[in-house]
Amino acid sequence: MSVDRIAFICKGNAGRSQMATAFAERERSERGLDIDIVTGGTDPADHIHQAVIDAMQGRDIDISDRTPRKITPDDIEDVDSVVTMGCSVDEFRPPDWTGQSQQWDLEHPGGDDVDEMRGQRDEIERRVTAFFDELEATETDGDPSTET
């Protein structure tokens, strides 16, 4: 399956999906991939949680200028793969959408505990890296030019 567009979605778009999006942007850049990344929330918060901003700064990623936004069916109409965290793709899926989805079972840590957020950040980073490893493996499967 060729993946040109992915989405990371959670309820508030103020923590988990923002971290996943930032890590995905880094992976896209480091791997030289041409993939659009969309993010949003089913019930967006007013701002990114400060503990999330602080935790991401520990990975030299600044997301302090980002704003949570509502995800809409139009946002994912052309998305190949949706990753949800704490919500379901059924909440915003267009009726004719044929992409793939996966649910990452990540609890909302709540509060502004930076140590707790760092643990979740590390888990999200691990999952995003594995997700991109799978994308690259899928892209190269069956392509004779990539076999050694």
Backbone as ProteinMPNN parsed JSONL, in Angstrom:
{"seq_chain_A": "MSVDRIAFICKGNAGRSQMATAFAERERSERGLDIDIVTGGTDPADHIHQAVIDAMQGRDIDISDRTPRKITPDDIEDVDSVVTMGCSVDEFRPPDWTGQSQQWDLEHPGGDDVDEMRGQRDEIERRVTAFFDELEATETDGDPSTET", "coords_chain_A": {"N_chain_A": [[0.842, -1.182, 0.0], [0.643, 2.115, -0.889], [1.444, 4.988, 0.868], [0.469, 8.22, 1.192], [-0.587, 10.139, 2.777], [-1.125, 10.724, 6.187], [-2.802, 10.603, 9.4], [-2.955, 11.784, 12.744], [-4.834, 11.5, 15.549], [-6.562, 12.595, 18.424], [-8.596, 13.067, 21.348], [-8.487, 15.81, 22.468], [-6.463, 17.049, 20.97], [-4.265, 18.202, 22.084], [-2.158, 17.029, 23.236], [-1.334, 13.933, 23.057], [-1.791, 13.419, 20.201], [-0.536, 15.649, 19.139], [2.119, 15.282, 19.953], [2.659, 12.876, 18.588], [2.356, 13.75, 15.954], [4.434, 15.632, 15.751], [6.684, 13.957, 16.116], [6.289, 12.334, 13.884], [6.639, 14.166, 11.823], [9.343, 14.68, 12.153], [10.391, 12.096, 11.599], [9.56, 11.823, 8.925], [11.087, 13.843, 7.713], [13.765, 13.035, 8.364], [13.873, 10.599, 7.037], [13.42, 11.286, 4.461], [10.89, 11.23, 3.21], [7.908, 11.642, 1.256], [5.273, 12.537, 2.544], [2.152, 13.653, 3.593], [1.018, 15.032, 6.65], [-1.573, 15.016, 8.941], [-3.332, 16.432, 11.682], [-5.585, 16.46, 14.478], [-8.396, 16.968, 16.701], [-11.216, 15.369, 18.265], [-12.671, 16.804, 20.066], [-11.431, 19.525, 20.471], [-8.985, 21.067, 22.613], [-8.268, 24.245, 24.203], [-5.614, 24.995, 24.088], [-2.228, 23.764, 23.674], [-1.102, 21.439, 26.052], [0.969, 22.541, 28.7], [2.807, 20.787, 29.927], [3.208, 18.96, 27.901], [4.463, 20.512, 25.944], [6.812, 21.118, 27.379], [7.846, 18.51, 27.752], [8.336, 17.735, 25.094], [10.267, 19.585, 24.39], [12.394, 18.47, 25.646], [13.231, 16.687, 23.781], [14.247, 18.271, 21.898], [12.291, 19.418, 20.275], [10.101, 21.853, 19.308], [6.897, 22.661, 20.02], [5.397, 24.743, 20.786], [4.102, 26.72, 19.385], [1.874, 25.658, 18.252], [-1.63, 24.985, 17.691], [-4.496, 23.426, 18.988], [-6.894, 21.742, 16.937], [-10.064, 21.049, 15.376], [-10.88, 17.905, 14.058], [-12.125, 16.936, 10.907], [-14.425, 15.174, 8.706], [-13.689, 15.877, 6.076], [-10.973, 16.397, 6.4], [-9.783, 13.886, 6.53], [-10.542, 12.592, 4.267], [-8.871, 11.937, 2.066], [-6.871, 10.578, 3.365], [-4.573, 8.004, 3.929], [-3.89, 6.429, 6.118], [-4.983, 6.35, 9.421], [-4.263, 7.141, 12.733], [-5.574, 6.733, 15.844], [-5.997, 7.969, 19.167], [-7.449, 7.444, 22.059], [-9.911, 8.006, 21.013], [-12.294, 7.258, 18.418], [-12.08, 6.319, 15.001], [-14.53, 6.174, 13.848], [-15.955, 8.344, 14.74], [-15.558, 10.463, 13.021], [-15.318, 9.587, 10.445], [-15.54, 9.724, 6.92], [-18.277, 8.574, 4.892], [-17.486, 7.057, 2.6], [-14.819, 6.47, 2.964], [-11.79, 4.702, 2.556], [-9.436, 4.134, 3.774], [-6.876, 2.917, 6.081], [-7.002, 2.191, 9.591], [-5.719, 2.533, 12.905], [-5.798, 1.933, 16.375], [-4.195, 3.418, 19.013], [-3.654, 2.457, 22.17], [-3.46, 4.577, 24.431], [-3.465, 6.088, 27.436], [-4.935, 9.14, 28.533], [-2.861, 11.251, 30.198], [-3.558, 13.326, 31.891], [-3.643, 16.328, 33.908], [-0.67, 18.288, 34.639], [1.786, 16.945, 34.861], [5.02, 16.717, 34.256], [6.902, 14.64, 34.339], [5.303, 12.348, 34.067], [4.32, 12.886, 31.554], [6.632, 12.751, 30.045], [7.133, 10.006, 30.036], [4.947, 9.127, 28.511], [5.509, 10.509, 26.171], [7.881, 9.209, 25.37], [6.88, 6.656, 24.797], [5.121, 7.252, 22.698], [6.937, 8.249, 20.831], [8.392, 5.896, 20.327], [6.372, 4.325, 19.165], [5.701, 5.844, 16.892], [8.1, 5.762, 15.453], [8.221, 2.982, 14.937], [5.887, 2.778, 13.404], [6.608, 4.257, 11.13], [8.726, 2.661, 10.298], [7.261, 0.428, 9.478], [5.785, 1.62, 7.411], [7.831, 2.23, 5.568], [8.784, -0.369, 5.062], [6.568, -1.485, 3.836], [6.426, 0.115, 1.583], [8.705, -0.711, 0.214], [8.397, -3.429, -0.194], [8.362, -5.9, -2.576], [9.503, -4.321, -4.499], [11.855, -4.482, -6.832], [14.113, -2.862, -7.079], [14.921, -2.25, -4.548], [15.918, -4.45, -3.344], [18.616, -6.408, -2.009]], "CA_chain_A": [[0.0, 0.0, 0.0], [1.354, 3.374, -0.928], [0.897, 5.941, 1.83], [0.813, 9.592, 0.864], [-1.162, 11.043, 3.764], [-1.469, 10.07, 7.438], [-3.4, 11.479, 10.4], [-2.86, 11.432, 14.158], [-6.013, 12.137, 16.117], [-6.977, 12.247, 19.785], [-9.765, 13.852, 21.738], [-8.256, 17.251, 22.616], [-5.411, 17.53, 20.074], [-3.429, 19.072, 22.913], [-1.123, 16.21, 23.848], [-0.898, 12.72, 22.363], [-1.721, 13.56, 18.736], [0.466, 16.674, 18.824], [3.438, 14.648, 20.071], [2.797, 11.924, 17.483], [2.534, 14.527, 14.727], [5.79, 16.2, 15.759], [7.629, 12.864, 15.857], [6.09, 11.908, 12.49], [7.287, 15.181, 10.977], [10.781, 14.426, 12.25], [10.666, 10.864, 10.847], [9.389, 12.138, 7.497], [12.25, 14.625, 7.293], [14.984, 12.23, 8.454], [13.808, 9.494, 6.074], [13.238, 11.837, 3.12], [9.629, 10.74, 2.66], [6.943, 12.629, 0.786], [4.018, 12.155, 3.188], [1.441, 14.716, 4.291], [0.612, 14.64, 7.994], [-2.724, 15.774, 9.424], [-3.664, 16.175, 13.074], [-6.77, 17.147, 14.97], [-9.064, 16.35, 17.832], [-12.671, 15.274, 18.157], [-13.161, 17.865, 20.94], [-10.142, 20.173, 20.713], [-8.731, 21.93, 23.761], [-7.956, 25.64, 23.859], [-4.176, 25.158, 23.883], [-1.392, 22.592, 23.927], [-0.756, 21.339, 27.473], [2.332, 22.996, 28.976], [3.661, 19.629, 30.205], [3.524, 18.373, 26.594], [5.47, 21.409, 25.356], [8.053, 20.908, 28.122], [8.365, 17.167, 27.453], [8.859, 17.714, 23.725], [11.513, 20.353, 24.375], [13.421, 17.519, 26.05], [13.666, 16.002, 22.553], [14.606, 19.364, 20.98], [11.177, 19.675, 19.363], [9.289, 22.952, 19.832], [5.516, 22.673, 19.518], [4.724, 25.794, 21.552], [3.33, 27.604, 18.502], [0.765, 24.901, 17.659], [-2.96, 25.187, 18.267], [-5.404, 22.308, 18.746], [-7.932, 21.997, 15.929], [-11.072, 19.998, 15.231], [-10.739, 17.047, 12.876], [-13.384, 16.82, 10.173], [-14.381, 14.145, 7.67], [-12.936, 16.388, 4.923], [-9.544, 16.299, 6.697], [-9.26, 12.537, 6.316], [-11.11, 12.018, 3.046], [-7.793, 11.386, 1.245], [-5.843, 10.027, 4.237], [-4.378, 6.57, 3.736], [-3.794, 5.739, 7.398], [-5.337, 7.168, 10.575], [-3.937, 6.618, 14.055], [-6.36, 7.405, 16.872], [-5.568, 7.781, 20.557], [-8.498, 7.884, 22.967], [-11.135, 8.267, 20.269], [-12.503, 6.266, 17.368], [-12.186, 6.854, 13.648], [-15.952, 6.225, 13.511], [-16.488, 9.643, 15.134], [-15.363, 11.482, 11.98], [-15.03, 8.913, 9.176], [-16.455, 9.945, 5.793], [-18.934, 7.306, 4.565], [-16.821, 6.29, 1.543], [-13.39, 6.403, 3.246], [-11.281, 3.337, 2.416], [-8.11, 4.043, 4.378], [-6.671, 2.01, 7.206], [-6.906, 2.882, 10.876], [-5.271, 1.767, 14.057], [-6.023, 2.579, 17.671], [-3.118, 3.292, 19.977], [-4.24, 2.491, 23.501], [-2.648, 5.455, 25.27], [-4.304, 6.836, 28.367], [-4.668, 10.571, 28.692], [-2.234, 11.322, 31.512], [-4.213, 14.329, 32.73], [-2.781, 17.209, 34.687], [0.533, 18.832, 34.022], [2.944, 16.26, 35.422], [5.994, 16.593, 33.169], [7.516, 13.307, 34.385], [4.331, 11.43, 33.468], [4.251, 13.217, 30.132], [7.858, 12.238, 29.406], [6.923, 8.578, 29.811], [4.058, 8.973, 27.372], [6.267, 10.995, 25.011], [8.803, 8.154, 24.939], [6.075, 5.591, 24.194], [4.634, 7.748, 21.407], [8.097, 8.291, 19.941], [8.667, 4.511, 19.935], [5.312, 3.869, 18.26], [5.808, 6.564, 15.614], [9.251, 5.186, 14.746], [7.794, 1.666, 14.441], [4.902, 3.037, 12.358], [7.349, 4.644, 9.927], [9.439, 1.469, 9.842], [6.271, -0.358, 8.739], [5.489, 2.321, 6.152], [8.952, 2.028, 4.649], [8.814, -1.776, 4.671], [5.462, -1.67, 2.895], [6.787, 0.813, 0.351], [9.769, -1.415, -0.506], [8.021, -4.822, -0.485], [8.076, -6.205, -3.977], [10.186, -3.388, -5.397], [13.154, -5.108, -7.092], [15.225, -1.916, -6.968], [15.314, -2.097, -3.152], [16.44, -5.705, -2.808], [20.076, -6.506, -2.089]], "C_chain_A": [[0.879, 1.235, 0.0], [0.671, 4.362, 0.016], [1.405, 7.328, 1.481], [0.368, 10.575, 1.938], [-1.568, 10.248, 5.003], [-2.058, 11.094, 8.408], [-3.204, 10.899, 11.789], [-3.933, 12.224, 14.884], [-6.235, 11.657, 17.544], [-8.142, 13.171, 20.143], [-9.481, 15.355, 21.713], [-7.253, 17.862, 21.665], [-4.48, 18.5, 20.806], [-2.282, 18.313, 23.558], [-0.665, 15.087, 22.956], [-0.757, 12.913, 20.856], [-0.729, 14.633, 18.322], [1.877, 16.095, 18.919], [3.666, 13.687, 18.904], [3.052, 12.654, 16.171], [3.95, 15.093, 14.652], [6.84, 15.118, 15.492], [7.507, 12.37, 14.414], [6.739, 12.9, 11.529], [8.798, 14.99, 10.986], [11.166, 13.182, 11.444], [10.578, 11.115, 9.345], [10.62, 12.859, 6.971], [13.524, 13.777, 7.281], [15.03, 11.122, 7.409], [13.615, 9.978, 4.645], [11.963, 11.366, 2.439], [8.716, 11.899, 2.254], [5.55, 12.213, 1.282], [3.426, 13.393, 3.847], [0.974, 14.187, 5.637], [-0.476, 15.596, 8.465], [-2.903, 15.446, 10.896], [-4.897, 16.958, 13.461], [-7.355, 16.39, 16.143], [-10.563, 16.306, 17.614], [-13.345, 16.342, 19.019], [-11.949, 18.684, 21.372], [-10.122, 21.084, 21.938], [-8.423, 23.35, 23.266], [-6.489, 25.845, 23.526], [-3.461, 23.83, 24.131], [-1.035, 22.6, 25.418], [0.71, 21.725, 27.682], [3.276, 21.823, 29.244], [4.074, 18.935, 28.906], [4.621, 19.199, 25.916], [6.821, 21.169, 26.033], [8.677, 19.544, 27.81], [8.978, 17.109, 26.059], [10.143, 18.528, 23.609], [12.683, 19.49, 24.832], [13.94, 16.682, 24.891], [14.043, 17.023, 21.47], [13.553, 19.584, 19.904], [10.289, 20.735, 20.009], [7.904, 22.919, 19.197], [4.707, 23.78, 20.197], [3.858, 26.709, 20.687], [2.122, 26.9, 17.876], [-0.532, 25.16, 18.413], [-3.82, 23.962, 17.977], [-6.493, 22.701, 17.744], [-8.869, 20.802, 15.849], [-10.813, 19.22, 13.949], [-12.111, 16.939, 12.211], [-13.288, 15.668, 9.173], [-13.596, 14.599, 6.434], [-11.426, 16.259, 5.132], [-8.977, 14.923, 6.374], [-9.798, 11.861, 5.061], [-10.046, 11.327, 2.186], [-6.644, 10.807, 2.072], [-5.787, 8.517, 4.055], [-4.398, 5.797, 5.051], [-4.059, 6.725, 8.532], [-4.934, 6.431, 11.842], [-4.74, 7.429, 15.056], [-5.84, 7.031, 18.251], [-6.669, 8.328, 21.451], [-9.792, 8.291, 22.28], [-11.239, 7.2, 19.184], [-12.615, 6.951, 16.018], [-13.656, 6.969, 13.23], [-16.589, 7.571, 13.861], [-16.409, 10.685, 14.009], [-15.13, 10.884, 10.594], [-16.038, 9.312, 8.095], [-17.051, 8.595, 5.369], [-18.196, 6.451, 3.537], [-15.309, 6.161, 1.753], [-12.918, 4.962, 3.229], [-9.882, 3.16, 3.01], [-8.061, 3.04, 5.512], [-6.615, 2.828, 8.494], [-6.357, 1.94, 11.928], [-5.458, 2.613, 15.305], [-4.806, 2.334, 18.549], [-3.724, 3.48, 21.353], [-3.306, 3.259, 24.432], [-3.576, 6.27, 26.152], [-3.934, 8.314, 28.336], [-4.099, 10.751, 30.087], [-2.888, 12.342, 32.444], [-3.205, 15.177, 33.48], [-1.578, 17.694, 33.906], [1.785, 18.244, 34.647], [3.934, 15.966, 34.289], [6.644, 15.21, 33.16], [6.594, 12.27, 33.754], [4.273, 11.641, 31.954], [5.493, 12.713, 29.393], [7.732, 10.746, 29.113], [6.024, 8.345, 28.609], [4.744, 9.441, 26.083], [7.173, 9.894, 24.472], [8.053, 7.008, 24.269], [5.56, 6.021, 22.82], [5.778, 7.798, 20.404], [8.42, 6.885, 19.428], [7.641, 4.025, 18.91], [5.385, 4.566, 16.901], [6.974, 6.015, 14.805], [8.885, 3.83, 14.158], [6.788, 1.81, 13.301], [5.605, 3.402, 11.05], [8.212, 3.498, 9.406], [8.503, 0.594, 9.009], [5.932, 0.294, 7.405], [6.595, 2.088, 5.132], [9.033, 0.584, 4.177], [7.73, -2.063, 3.64], [5.789, -1.044, 1.551], [7.811, 0.025, -0.463], [9.448, -2.863, -0.82], [7.693, -4.985, -1.97], [8.74, -5.279, -4.964], [11.591, -3.941, -5.64], [14.334, -4.156, -6.926], [15.702, -1.759, -5.544], [15.882, -3.368, -2.576], [17.955, -5.762, -2.985], [20.516, -7.925, -2.348]], "O_chain_A": [[1.777, 1.357, 0.834], [-0.546, 4.542, -0.041], [2.61, 7.583, 1.475], [0.868, 11.697, 2.012], [-2.26, 9.235, 4.902], [-1.843, 12.298, 8.26], [-3.275, 9.687, 11.989], [-3.948, 13.454, 14.847], [-6.111, 10.468, 17.839], [-8.602, 13.958, 19.316], [-10.166, 16.098, 21.009], [-7.188, 19.086, 21.556], [-3.982, 19.47, 20.235], [-1.519, 18.881, 24.338], [0.278, 15.248, 22.182], [0.292, 12.602, 20.292], [-0.134, 14.533, 17.249], [2.728, 16.377, 18.076], [4.739, 13.682, 18.3], [3.877, 12.219, 15.366], [4.589, 15.036, 13.601], [7.779, 15.341, 14.729], [8.511, 12.026, 13.791], [7.325, 12.497, 10.524], [9.454, 15.121, 9.952], [12.144, 13.202, 10.697], [11.435, 10.664, 8.585], [11.135, 12.523, 5.905], [14.275, 13.795, 6.306], [16.108, 10.747, 6.947], [13.641, 9.175, 3.712], [11.952, 11.129, 1.231], [8.758, 12.983, 2.836], [4.762, 11.622, 0.544], [4.118, 14.103, 4.578], [0.579, 13.026, 5.751], [-0.326, 16.816, 8.398], [-2.657, 14.316, 11.317], [-5.218, 17.983, 12.859], [-6.876, 15.322, 16.524], [-11.114, 17.112, 16.865], [-14.473, 16.743, 18.731], [-11.488, 18.559, 22.506], [-11.096, 21.768, 22.251], [-8.333, 23.602, 22.064], [-6.143, 26.755, 22.772], [-4.02, 22.904, 24.719], [-0.705, 23.647, 25.976], [1.586, 21.291, 26.933], [4.434, 21.864, 28.828], [5.17, 18.382, 28.822], [5.585, 18.65, 25.384], [7.845, 21.032, 25.363], [9.889, 19.438, 27.626], [10.028, 16.496, 25.869], [11.016, 18.19, 22.81], [13.829, 19.741, 24.458], [14.98, 16.035, 25.011], [14.145, 16.689, 20.29], [13.88, 19.899, 18.76], [9.786, 20.544, 21.116], [7.756, 23.124, 17.992], [3.477, 23.754, 20.181], [2.977, 27.397, 21.202], [1.422, 27.493, 17.055], [-0.535, 25.503, 19.596], [-3.87, 23.503, 16.836], [-6.946, 23.845, 17.714], [-8.503, 19.684, 16.211], [-10.56, 19.8, 12.893], [-13.134, 16.859, 12.892], [-12.187, 15.236, 8.831], [-12.909, 13.79, 5.811], [-10.681, 16.039, 4.178], [-7.815, 14.807, 5.987], [-9.531, 10.683, 4.825], [-10.293, 10.252, 1.639], [-5.56, 10.57, 1.54], [-6.815, 7.84, 4.03], [-4.861, 4.657, 5.103], [-3.447, 7.791, 8.602], [-5.226, 5.246, 12.005], [-4.616, 8.652, 15.121], [-5.32, 5.937, 18.471], [-6.81, 9.543, 21.589], [-10.676, 8.865, 22.916], [-10.365, 6.343, 19.059], [-13.181, 8.038, 15.91], [-13.991, 7.77, 12.357], [-17.651, 7.904, 13.336], [-17.124, 11.686, 14.049], [-14.778, 11.609, 9.663], [-17.247, 9.248, 8.318], [-16.378, 7.571, 5.484], [-18.276, 5.224, 3.601], [-14.589, 5.785, 0.827], [-13.559, 4.09, 3.815], [-9.226, 2.146, 2.769], [-9.057, 2.404, 5.857], [-6.232, 3.998, 8.49], [-6.511, 0.721, 11.848], [-5.298, 3.834, 15.288], [-4.43, 1.189, 18.8], [-4.249, 4.548, 21.664], [-2.475, 2.673, 25.126], [-4.383, 7.056, 25.655], [-2.776, 8.68, 28.14], [-4.773, 10.44, 31.069], [-2.775, 12.224, 33.664], [-2.053, 14.781, 33.66], [-1.485, 17.531, 32.69], [2.739, 18.967, 34.93], [3.707, 15.077, 33.469], [6.911, 14.663, 32.09], [7.046, 11.413, 32.995], [4.188, 10.685, 31.183], [5.401, 12.296, 28.239], [8.173, 10.276, 28.064], [6.297, 7.474, 27.782], [4.571, 8.831, 25.028], [7.229, 9.668, 23.264], [8.532, 6.446, 23.284], [5.568, 5.225, 21.881], [5.599, 7.426, 19.244], [8.691, 6.701, 18.242], [7.996, 3.393, 17.915], [5.152, 3.935, 15.87], [6.849, 5.823, 13.596], [9.204, 3.554, 13.002], [6.833, 1.045, 12.337], [5.233, 2.909, 9.985], [8.408, 3.375, 8.196], [8.896, 0.079, 7.962], [5.805, -0.389, 6.389], [6.324, 1.785, 3.97], [9.321, 0.336, 3.006], [7.956, -2.803, 2.683], [5.469, -1.605, 0.503], [7.797, 0.08, -1.692], [10.142, -3.482, -1.627], [6.847, -4.281, -2.521], [8.554, -5.44, -6.17], [12.436, -3.878, -4.747], [15.448, -4.605, -6.658], [16.773, -1.196, -5.319], [16.298, -3.377, -1.417], [18.506, -5.247, -3.958], [21.714, -8.191, -2.444]]}, "name": "protein", "num_of_chains": 1, "seq": "MSVDRIAFICKGNAGRSQMATAFAERERSERGLDIDIVTGGTDPADHIHQAVIDAMQGRDIDISDRTPRKITPDDIEDVDSVVTMGCSVDEFRPPDWTGQSQQWDLEHPGGDDVDEMRGQRDEIERRVTAFFDELEATETDGDPSTET"}
